[in-house]
Amino acid sequence: MDKTYQPEQIEKRWYQRWEADNRFAPKGSGSPYSIMIPPPNVTGSLHMGHAFQDTIMDTLIRWRRMQGDNTLWQIGTDHAGIATQMLVERKLAAEEGKSRHDLGREAFLDKVWQWKAESGGQITKQLRRMGASLDWSRERFTMDAGFYTAVQEVFVRLFDEGLIYRGKRLVNWDPMFETAISDLEVENIEVDGHMWHFKYPLAGGATYEYVEKDKDGNVTLRETRDYISIATTRPETMLGDGAVAVHPSDERYAPLVGKLCEIPVGPKAHRRLIPIITDEYPDPDFGSGAVKITGAHDFNDYGVAKRNGIPLYSLMDRKARMRTDGLPYEASAALATRAARGEDPGDVSEVNLVPESLRGLDRFEARQHVIEAITTEGLAVTRQDEDGAQQPLVEKKKIMQPFGDRSGVVIEPFLTDQWFVAVESLAKPAIAAVENGDIQFVPKNYENMYFAWMRELQDWCISRQLWWGHRIPAWYDPQGNIYVARSEAEAREKYALAVDTPLTQDDDVLDTWFSSGLWTFATLGWPEQTPELATFHPTNVLVTGFDIIFFWVARMIMMTLKFTGQVPFKTVYVHGLVRDAQGQKMSKSKGNVLDPIDLIDGIDLDTLMDKRTGNMMQPQKAKAIAKATKDEFPAGIEPHGTDALRYTFLSLATTGRDVKFDMGRLDGFRNFCNKLWNASRYVLMNTEGEDCGLGNEAVELSLADRWIVSRLQRTESQVTKALAEFRFDLASQALYEFVWNEYCDWYLELSKPVLWDESASPDAKRGTRRTLVRVLETILRLAHPMMPFITEEIWQRVAPLAGKTDGEFQSIMNQPWPEAQTEKIDEQAERDIEWLKGVINAVRNIRAEMNIAPGKLLDVLLTKGKDDDRQRLESNRRFLAKLAKLQSASWLDEPTQAPLSATQRVGDMEVLVPMADLIDKDAELARLSKELDKQDKLIAGVEKKLSNESFIAKAPAEIVEKEKAKLDDMRSARALLTEQQERIAAL
């Protein structure tokens, strides 16, 4: 083995070998165990969330593979409708100066497929870098031929059962892409906004007595009003108001209920009227308590309008510009006013309530025109300013504004014809599957989130106004009749259409969540009843973030139960989101996004900086590295390797909590890899070419041998139990503590007195060599699911020494998972080693405290102990002499006869190191006095800073807390120095 661990030298080589050998394909006769990867977008590249999630899945798969299960980790990618179409459109514009409309649908889709073939595999390459043992031979794509068949089949069947229908509903609309989008594709961001207050005059000049009361019922305002006031953050939508709503309990407006008021905008001669109604939605304590209802442009208002039979008036086109189509304003306003008076308006789709002067304007430009017109007319609510003048009441306030996560534009609630899935009958069995335990959430509390969503489900909008995606299998005749079938030919046959009846296929495509909802069974060949479907479905575990429990998890459960009669998975393991070390969500805007490949391979300053100009070439990346490494100027990141990154993720994978990624931990686990590498080199140097007891030769096991074997059994149990319970943090912690603290720090040292002592018997040496290689080989198998590369590299060297190979090439990933053998647990050996460690640590502590040279041989006395302590001293002289560097170790029967000594306790026993001739008492006291003076000056400096009121007031809270923690550490260090000084003075 090389002297230094260099992950870049082994990782790519081993992955290529595994893949070439088809090691990831299902094999064996064990129980089937399958996981479906949440399909990453074909446009995507690996981010920290992917790397975290995929590490968890790969750990489970590798563990179950070693347990003998017939494992399948299914790989595939999602066609990512909006993201892919956006990417290719931009590429087309940049390279050819054309839009998709210039090419036409078919030619544009050819471009998309071409891009997919050339550039769509970036994330799958990166998954290989993470060591993901996916079955690449079965790679699927949500637009491949087999998946297309499954999607069509599901759509047609649901339509034929009446569970898919076309209707006009309010949806999230992205004006840039001109398509409906899902809630998951909407990013709600807090922005600076305004709340405008306007007057809606009462019809016919009517008045009423407005009375405002305080919480005790005392009248604070009484005045006669000829209007009702409302507040809005979106004045442009006033044009489409269908009513003003007040709460049924709001006494202020009781006289107005059922009356009409006037929209305060539009040509004065044709102002239209709307009714004042009651509904539970308005909050009497918020604003004026009266709410304008614009059912076609607000989701809450939509519900109020539907409950109260209020017409839905659309104001905007697909680009969120004020409509130019439909009836003239005068005719539209007249029809709407008749509807307000109780007449049935019928179909209002042609009603356009946008005044001619505003038609064609962008919605935000129209907003300014509306505000100016109302204010000029004196219909803005006013308040008195500091100079006594009346000014329009406009509140500056923070508002949550919806943005398209891809387009970055403000999303518009939009009333449009879309395809929907009626979910009520699908939801009931999906709820029952979790209630009865067929599907279990880990952690269990996420079941409550699931139930909350499922019991309040709205019908699911599944259509998108894109070109890239599964085109909806529906055809229209010239009269607009709908024919749903798997093909046009089937539609003609199914509906007995005349040969000459012209049919046009629906232009829309299906939401990507619709196709990915079929993921667990369509990837296995459904609707064909394939052997893979029979073997691997239902799958065992879904690993996912909590943010898509509704959008994907719930829909998979509904669809899979409907079409297979099975649950899609038995367990849903819900992990947290990866955040930065301060707990902030990673985002480009915050400049804290880390690239997992940079953490694996490292990135140097030359990569970040242009040598000629000295300018940062990748400022976002440089900023993120500076934050992660806490360097004011980013010097880059050293290579850590995949195994260290994986182990870091697993150590942070507490159930359901968000993950604060810490570079310090990553550095620590790179050191752990180095520790394992160096320990393996020690084992190989002492066992290769030596007798390791592979045959029936006699062996003698030392106390240390029996102890480490015993501790190994306990570690095997701990790691297995933790993995079974999805406690990856506990599994990684148990293995780390065993490898670092017990095997490396203690057992390897305890092996040296046996291997290097010429008086040790051949049987004893053989027993220790056998224990060294067998325990190391087992460690490698235990660690392999978490750290696949380093364990394979070392195992290939160690396995022959442990008798684990038969001449043919084998891989550690196909070796059996270690199972604890309780008969090898030796509690007596564990107690004896703890005693030994206690004595050795006691001597080492005395050396440190008394400033005794590490290599100086000491005489040690033990006293005040029990008979067991005497016996352990006799049994362990070899270990004590070597590890504690002792010249002698004796039992002192009479403690009162002990010479002046430094003392440490081990249980009831005392460990004494006589100080005669070991230290220069005066010189040591002088040294300690200087150390105390130095510490006092440091303490005084920090105390002065913390007593400075200006510093406390101006410094960030985290800096103040850091200084306080520093002061506590300094005081603790001073106390130890004082204690040491007193002990030496007493000698």
Secondary structure, DSSP 8 states (H G I E B T S, - for coil): --SS--HHHHHHHHHHHHHHTTTTS--SSS-EEEEE----BTT----HHHHHHHHHHHHHHHHHHHTT-EEEEEEEEB--HHHHHHHHHHHHHHHHS--HHHH-HHHHHHHHHHHHHHHTTHHHHHHHHTT---EEEEEEETTSHHHHHHHHHHHHHHHHTT-EEEEEEEEEEETTTTEEE-GGGEEEEEEEEEEEEEEEEBGGG--EEEEEE-TTS-EEEEEEESEEEEEES-GGGGGG--EEEE-TT-GGGGGGTT-EEE-S-S-GGG--EEEEEE-SSS-TTSTTSEEEE-TTS-HHHHHHHHHHT------B-TTSBB---SS-HHHHHHHHHHHHTT------TT---S-GGGTT-BHHHHHHHHHHHHHHTT-B-EEE-TTS-EEE-EEEEEEEEEEETTT-SB-EEEEEEEEEE--HHHHHHHHHHHHTTSSEEESTTHHHHHHHHHTT---EE-EES-SSS-B--EEE-TT--EEE-SSHHHHHHHTT--TT---EE---EE-HHHHHTTHHHHTTTTTS--HHHHHH-SEEEEEEEGGGIIIIIIHHHHHHHHHHSS-SEEEEEEE--EE-TTS-B--GGGT----HHHHHH-EEHHHHB-TTT--BSSHHHHHHHHHHHT-SS--EE----HHHHHHHHHHH--TT--EE--HHHHHHHHHHHHHHHHHHHHHHHHHTTS----SS------HHHHHHHHHHHHHHHHHHHHHHTT-HHHHHHHHHIIIIIIIIIIIHHHHHHHHH-TTS-HHHHHHHHHHHHHHHHHHHHHHTTTSHHHHHHHHHHHGGGGT---SS---GGGS------GGG--HHHHHHHHHHHHHHHHHHHHHHHHT--TT--EEEEEES--HHHHHHHHHTHHHHHHHTTEEEEEE-S-GGG--SEEEEEETTEEEEEE-TTTS-HHHHHHHHHHHHHHHHHHHHHHHHHHT-HHHHHHS-HHHHHHHHHHHHHHHHHHHHHHHHHHHHHT-
